[in-house]
Amino acid sequence: MTDQLPPDPNLSAPLGHLEGESPPAPDWFRDAVAAAPEIGRVTVKGARLETFAWGERGRPGLMLLHGNGAHAGWWRFIAPYLADGYRVAALSWSGMGGSDWRETYDLDTFADEIEAVAKGTRLFDAGMPVMVGHSFGCFPMLTEAGRESGRWRGAVIVDPPIFSPERRTGRRREDGRYAAHRIYPTLEAALARFRFAPMQPCDALYIADLIARESLKEVAGGWTWRFDPSLWARLALPDRAAMVKGARCPLALVTGARSDLMRPADAAYVQGLLPPGSPRIDLPEAYHHVMVDQPLAFVAALRTLLALWPN
């Protein structure tokens, strides 16, 4: 006997009840997804990376960097609404999405991937671009931001896994073990197992359905996830506060007001690490995955931020 409640299927399997069917979507979302990106490949240290780009070359550059276990497609319903004024690019990190896996991973290599994709997608044509990094994507972004002043106009940190000293614990296994992905017999069965990490509610199931489908690949025996399950067993992170303080371009912070990853004390801690006067935007009703929870508000926040900052 246990008093523990069973897991909430709305959190642990938000797409399960759909039985493989795509839910209805609003016009704004369908229009964005219909704006097909330029799809390319860039090779960095032997790994071929999946790249997406939107907008005319020669416009100011904007690089969008996804989080852990995600892929470039997480920006497909965001980027078109920024591409009217920017040359926008996104990549799938090595070990994720449609990019190759590596034997080992490190932040310097991920930062090399940012530079190579920015060059390959012509983000530097109009001068210094801006980077936007969500969750894990903040760490390669901050590594790149700490390399050379004058290369990037600014970097936007979106709900990063940077925790206050009171909350820091050993959140990652250090023994090098990892579990291989399960193979699901059908696409419907795999979609039913999709969930956000950390788990959170999702009202926009049409977004969850899109990113879940693009997170899967067909293999012998069925379907499985595209990201490398061994990545975190092969990647070490340096001091996260030092990464923020070491940035050599202006920084801004965007947080989800209801995020369970970056809680209010964590957000206040990170804000205190930023240079004085750095902007912060807290998105109401957004959890950790702000582009999923409040996509249009996130677009509006980025548009406004980039119009006024950095000077």
C-alpha positions as semicolon CSV with decimal commas, in nm:
position;residue;x (nm);y (nm);z (nm)
1;M;0,000;0,000;0,000
2;T;0,114;0,355;-0,067
3;D;-0,041;0,695;-0,025
4;Q;0,141;0,824;-0,332
5;L;-0,097;0,946;-0,603
6;P;-0,068;0,797;-0,951
7;P;0,104;1,020;-1,207
8;D;-0,116;1,282;-1,372
9;P;-0,153;1,174;-1,737
10;N;-0,182;1,541;-1,839
11;L;0,178;1,579;-1,719
12;S;0,333;1,239;-1,784
13;A;0,159;1,169;-2,118
14;P;-0,003;1,487;-2,253
15;L;-0,056;1,335;-2,600
16;G;-0,165;0,988;-2,485
17;H;-0,538;1,042;-2,517
18;L;-0,502;1,156;-2,880
19;E;-0,404;0,804;-2,994
20;G;-0,166;0,940;-3,259
21;E;-0,404;1,199;-3,404
22;S;-0,287;1,560;-3,439
23;P;-0,502;1,806;-3,238
24;P;-0,658;2,114;-3,400
25;A;-0,433;2,419;-3,419
26;P;-0,502;2,792;-3,452
27;D;-0,434;2,985;-3,770
28;W;-0,128;3,166;-3,633
29;F;0,042;2,835;-3,564
30;R;-0,046;2,680;-3,899
31;D;0,080;2,993;-4,077
32;A;0,410;2,983;-3,889
33;V;0,473;2,615;-3,957
34;A;0,384;2,669;-4,324
35;A;0,673;2,919;-4,348
36;A;0,921;2,643;-4,423
37;P;1,281;2,717;-4,320
38;E;1,588;2,678;-4,534
39;I;1,723;2,342;-4,417
40;G;2,097;2,289;-4,430
41;R;2,394;2,100;-4,290
42;V;2,712;2,231;-4,130
43;T;2,997;2,003;-4,024
44;V;3,182;2,074;-3,698
45;K;3,462;1,845;-3,578
46;G;3,333;1,557;-3,785
47;A;2,965;1,584;-3,685
48;R;2,705;1,705;-3,935
49;L;2,458;1,947;-3,778
50;E;2,100;2,012;-3,880
51;T;2,035;2,385;-3,943
52;F;1,720;2,589;-4,009
53;A;1,711;2,949;-4,131
54;W;1,438;3,203;-4,200
55;G;1,434;3,560;-4,333
56;E;1,639;3,748;-4,587
57;R;2,017;3,741;-4,581
58;G;2,162;4,079;-4,493
59;R;1,916;4,147;-4,212
60;P;2,043;4,160;-3,851
61;G;2,129;3,810;-3,732
62;L;1,941;3,621;-3,461
63;M;2,050;3,275;-3,340
64;L;1,797;3,057;-3,152
65;L;1,942;2,781;-2,931
66;H;1,722;2,501;-2,797
67;G;1,736;2,309;-2,472
68;N;1,836;1,957;-2,366
69;G;1,687;1,671;-2,566
70;A;1,510;1,913;-2,798
71;H;1,585;2,013;-3,159
72;A;1,575;2,304;-3,402
73;G;1,206;2,240;-3,470
74;W;1,117;2,383;-3,130
75;W;1,161;2,724;-3,299
76;R;0,951;2,654;-3,611
77;F;0,643;2,833;-3,472
78;I;0,849;3,119;-3,321
79;A;1,114;3,207;-3,581
80;P;0,880;3,311;-3,866
81;Y;0,738;3,586;-3,644
82;L;1,088;3,724;-3,595
83;A;1,205;3,677;-3,954
84;D;1,030;3,989;-4,084
85;G;1,310;4,195;-3,931
86;Y;1,593;3,945;-3,881
87;R;1,790;3,671;-4,047
88;V;1,701;3,394;-3,801
89;A;1,883;3,062;-3,761
90;A;1,849;2,758;-3,537
91;L;2,052;2,440;-3,504
92;S;2,009;2,100;-3,352
93;W;2,303;2,046;-3,117
94;S;2,522;1,745;-3,189
95;G;2,362;1,452;-3,011
96;M;2,013;1,597;-3,060
97;G;1,751;1,631;-3,331
98;G;1,872;1,547;-3,680
99;S;2,238;1,611;-3,598
100;D;2,508;1,348;-3,558
101;W;2,602;1,203;-3,220
102;R;2,956;1,228;-3,077
103;E;3,176;1,001;-2,871
104;T;3,225;1,283;-2,621
105;Y;3,065;1,623;-2,566
106;D;3,198;1,951;-2,426
107;L;3,082;2,310;-2,413
108;D;3,368;2,440;-2,626
109;T;3,257;2,213;-2,910
110;F;2,896;2,324;-2,868
111;A;3,019;2,686;-2,884
112;D;3,209;2,597;-3,202
113;E;2,877;2,473;-3,339
114;I;2,718;2,813;-3,272
115;E;2,995;2,994;-3,460
116;A;2,994;2,754;-3,754
117;V;2,616;2,764;-3,796
118;A;2,607;3,143;-3,761
119;K;2,863;3,168;-4,040
120;G;2,700;2,901;-4,253
121;T;2,358;3,065;-4,232
122;R;2,501;3,414;-4,293
123;L;2,405;3,570;-3,959
124;F;2,715;3,793;-3,957
125;D;2,635;3,965;-4,288
126;A;2,479;4,267;-4,116
127;G;2,726;4,288;-3,827
128;M;2,705;4,141;-3,479
129;P;2,410;3,902;-3,424
130;V;2,217;3,831;-3,103
131;M;2,184;3,486;-2,944
132;V;1,877;3,353;-2,761
133;G;1,937;3,038;-2,555
134;H;1,669;2,836;-2,374
135;S;1,749;2,610;-2,078
136;F;2,056;2,394;-2,158
137;G;2,111;2,611;-2,466
138;C;2,221;2,889;-2,232
139;F;2,543;2,703;-2,145
140;P;2,697;2,681;-2,494
141;M;2,567;3,034;-2,554
142;L;2,743;3,169;-2,244
143;T;3,059;2,980;-2,341
144;E;3,049;3,148;-2,681
145;A;2,965;3,485;-2,523
146;G;3,277;3,458;-2,306
147;R;3,518;3,398;-2,592
148;E;3,565;3,724;-2,781
149;S;3,419;4,070;-2,733
150;G;3,281;4,237;-3,041
151;R;3,151;3,916;-3,200
152;W;2,798;3,914;-3,051
153;R;2,572;4,212;-2,990
154;G;2,398;4,042;-2,698
155;A;2,275;3,714;-2,549
156;V;1,930;3,643;-2,405
157;I;1,922;3,380;-2,127
158;V;1,581;3,208;-2,119
159;D;1,484;3,019;-1,801
160;P;1,832;2,873;-1,745
161;P;1,910;2,582;-1,509
162;I;2,119;2,806;-1,284
163;F;2,019;2,765;-0,923
164;S;2,063;2,969;-0,609
165;P;2,328;2,842;-0,364
166;E;2,053;2,723;-0,128
167;R;1,904;2,498;-0,396
168;R;2,214;2,351;-0,556
169;T;2,228;1,974;-0,525
170;G;2,377;1,690;-0,725
171;R;2,112;1,697;-0,996
172;R;2,307;1,486;-1,249
173;R;2,441;1,133;-1,215
174;E;2,818;1,135;-1,209
175;D;2,877;0,761;-1,249
176;G;2,858;0,762;-1,628
177;R;2,559;0,527;-1,647
178;Y;2,266;0,594;-1,873
179;A;1,962;0,412;-2,003
180;A;1,931;0,336;-2,374
181;H;1,617;0,455;-2,547
182;R;1,322;0,223;-2,564
183;I;1,191;0,131;-2,911
184;Y;0,813;0,169;-2,947
185;P;0,633;-0,054;-3,197
186;T;0,429;0,227;-3,354
187;L;0,445;0,604;-3,391
188;E;0,123;0,629;-3,191
189;A;0,280;0,441;-2,900
190;A;0,587;0,665;-2,906
191;L;0,383;0,986;-2,916
192;A;0,187;0,862;-2,615
193;R;0,514;0,850;-2,417
194;F;0,620;1,208;-2,494
195;R;0,642;1,443;-2,197
196;F;0,818;1,765;-2,110
197;A;1,123;1,770;-1,885
198;P;1,065;1,891;-1,624
199;M;0,706;1,777;-1,646
200;Q;0,456;2,061;-1,671
201;P;0,104;2,132;-1,794
202;C;0,055;2,207;-2,163
203;D;-0,255;2,376;-2,300
204;A;-0,116;2,401;-2,655
205;L;-0,122;2,032;-2,744
206;Y;-0,077;2,120;-3,111
207;I;0,272;2,247;-3,021
208;A;0,351;1,941;-2,812
209;D;0,238;1,721;-3,103
210;L;0,464;1,899;-3,352
211;I;0,778;1,885;-3,141
212;A;0,708;1,527;-3,031
213;R;0,677;1,403;-3,389
214;E;1,002;1,576;-3,483
215;S;1,172;1,426;-3,175
216;L;1,127;1,072;-3,307
217;K;1,294;0,862;-3,574
218;E;1,200;0,531;-3,732
219;V;1,440;0,244;-3,662
220;A;1,435;-0,134;-3,698
221;G;1,146;-0,253;-3,485
222;G;0,963;0,075;-3,449
223;W;1,023;0,432;-3,332
224;T;1,261;0,589;-3,083
225;W;1,387;0,930;-2,968
226;R;1,646;1,117;-3,175
227;F;1,864;1,252;-2,891
228;D;2,170;1,073;-2,756
229;P;2,081;0,927;-2,413
230;S;2,450;0,913;-2,318
231;L;2,512;1,286;-2,361
232;W;2,487;1,383;-1,996
233;A;2,710;1,093;-1,892
234;R;2,976;1,238;-2,124
235;L;2,940;1,611;-2,053
236;A;3,071;1,813;-1,757
237;L;2,961;2,169;-1,685
238;P;3,185;2,433;-1,528
239;D;3,069;2,672;-1,258
240;R;2,747;2,821;-1,390
241;A;2,773;3,154;-1,210
242;A;3,122;3,201;-1,352
243;M;2,983;3,143;-1,701
244;V;2,734;3,427;-1,655
245;K;2,996;3,662;-1,513
246;G;3,241;3,576;-1,790
247;A;3,018;3,687;-2,077
248;R;3,175;3,958;-2,292
249;C;2,853;4,090;-2,444
250;P;2,536;4,239;-2,291
251;L;2,300;3,989;-2,127
252;A;1,924;3,984;-2,076
253;L;1,712;3,739;-1,875
254;V;1,370;3,596;-1,966
255;T;1,192;3,372;-1,715
256;G;0,865;3,184;-1,690
257;A;0,665;3,316;-1,396
258;R;0,538;2,964;-1,319
259;S;0,858;2,776;-1,398
260;D;0,934;2,492;-1,160
261;L;1,291;2,472;-1,287
262;M;1,393;2,832;-1,231
263;R;1,207;2,936;-0,918
264;P;1,183;3,296;-0,793
265;A;1,492;3,267;-0,571
266;D;1,690;3,124;-0,863
267;A;1,577;3,402;-1,097
268;A;1,673;3,663;-0,839
269;Y;2,011;3,497;-0,799
270;V;2,081;3,499;-1,173
271;Q;1,960;3,856;-1,204
272;G;2,214;3,948;-0,938
273;L;2,491;3,793;-1,148
274;L;2,409;4,011;-1,449
275;P;2,570;4,350;-1,510
276;P;2,374;4,640;-1,357
277;G;2,094;4,755;-1,582
278;S;2,054;4,422;-1,762
279;P;1,689;4,377;-1,864
280;R;1,470;4,102;-1,724
281;I;1,130;3,990;-1,857
282;D;0,909;3,756;-1,654
283;L;0,639;3,597;-1,871
284;P;0,308;3,549;-1,684
285;E;0,148;3,204;-1,703
286;A;0,462;3,055;-1,859
287;Y;0,631;2,748;-1,716
288;H;0,988;2,646;-1,804
289;H;0,917;2,590;-2,174
290;V;0,814;2,948;-2,237
291;M;0,792;2,915;-2,617
292;V;0,536;2,636;-2,573
293;D;0,340;2,791;-2,286
294;Q;0,314;3,151;-2,411
295;P;0,447;3,153;-2,768
296;L;0,296;3,481;-2,886
297;A;0,384;3,660;-2,563
298;F;0,738;3,526;-2,599
299;V;0,756;3,658;-2,956
300;A;0,628;3,998;-2,841
301;A;0,879;4,005;-2,555
302;L;1,170;3,926;-2,789
303;R;1,056;4,180;-3,048
304;T;1,033;4,453;-2,784
305;L;1,358;4,358;-2,617
306;L;1,552;4,352;-2,944
307;A;1,407;4,686;-3,053
308;L;1,536;4,857;-2,740
309;W;1,837;4,650;-2,634
310;P;2,131;4,627;-2,649
311;N;2,216;4,989;-2,720
